[in-house]
Amino acid sequence: MSVALPCAVGFRVKSGWAAVVLLAGPKSAPRVLDSRIIELSDPDVADSRQPYHAGFGTAQSDLAKVARLVRGIERFSRASLAALIATYRKRGRLRGAGVVVPSLTDPATIASPHMRAHANEGRLFRTVVLDGVRRCRLPARFELERDVLERLGRALRRPPAAVKALVTALGDDVEGRWRAEQKTATAAAWLVLTGA
């Protein structure tokens, strides 16, 4: 009988979607089991990728429309994330998830309506990922993009540059894209595997 590998999931959240990486341990030499894009907003619903925008450079002022879009995004993302986590549970023993975001800025502190709209979308999509993963009874936490490689370096006792090279090399056997989004998602998943 084989023992399921310890695994962790990393997400790099964007507006309406996230890059997702499933990483399997041991923490000293993990490997990528899966790398994909997951939709967090329904592609068939107009404006659901940017619910706080009314158009290019314009914040949405119709609060009822925003509320309707947000409810739809929450439902859609919960279903997407539940299906993803169920699939990943078949691949290994999930330890948790790291959710990489560019910022945790409170949108209310931003004066520009257009920039506030972006910040509201950032908060919305990071929150639906964290909530969706936790609803699947999987521990999850936020990681700031600017800190994730340094934190992983401390956990592995290696300099950030060496960690960045290791994360990049993990993509050598991955089909499809291996861009910054996948790399930061991988670093977050690896950080979860280390237990740090």
Beta strands, then each sheet from edge to edge (+ up, - down):
strand 1: 6-13
strand 2: 17-24
strand 3: 31-39
strand 4: 53-55
strand 5: 58-59
strand 6: 93-101
strand 7: 140-144
sheet 1: 3+ 2- 1+ 6+ 7+
sheet 2: 4+ 5-
end
